[in-house]
Every structure is written in structure tokens, then in C-alpha cells.
Amino acid sequence: MKTIVLSGFKDLNKVKLDKGFKTILGIGLKQGKELTEQLLENEYLEITSLTDEQVSKFAALAKEANAEMRIV
């Protein structure tokens, strides 16, 4: 299992992030929006216990949503 850190603030596509969190993590849209708000508030968001497939999907999401992602 891997951990990623998403970061960014300027020009983030919040809608893509909300929907991406929902799809990749299998959570509700409300929870996806809460994760996006945490990212905006803290300027980063750490997500743990991800599979390789989820990490790949998050890499694509980060690119589409104008966020930066790194694996830690």
C-alpha cells in the first residue's frame, strides 16, 4: 500500500477533484467535497493505504485538476 500527497491551490479544478475522490476512493460526493476543502485549506492532502491502481488514477486526476502529486 502506498501513500500520496496532493498539493496545490492556484487554478485547482475543484469539481474534477470532488468527483475523482468519489470515484477512486469509493466514497460519497459529500466526502469527496470535504477532501477537496481539506486540500484547499491546508494546501496539501495526504492519502494513505492506496493500491498501485489507485495511485495511477490519482496521478491522472492530479494532472487533469491542476494539482501536484508525489508518492511518499
Beta strands, then each sheet from edge to edge (+ up, - down):
strand 1: 2-7
strand 2: 44-50
strand 3: 68-71
sheet 1: 2+ 1- 3+
end
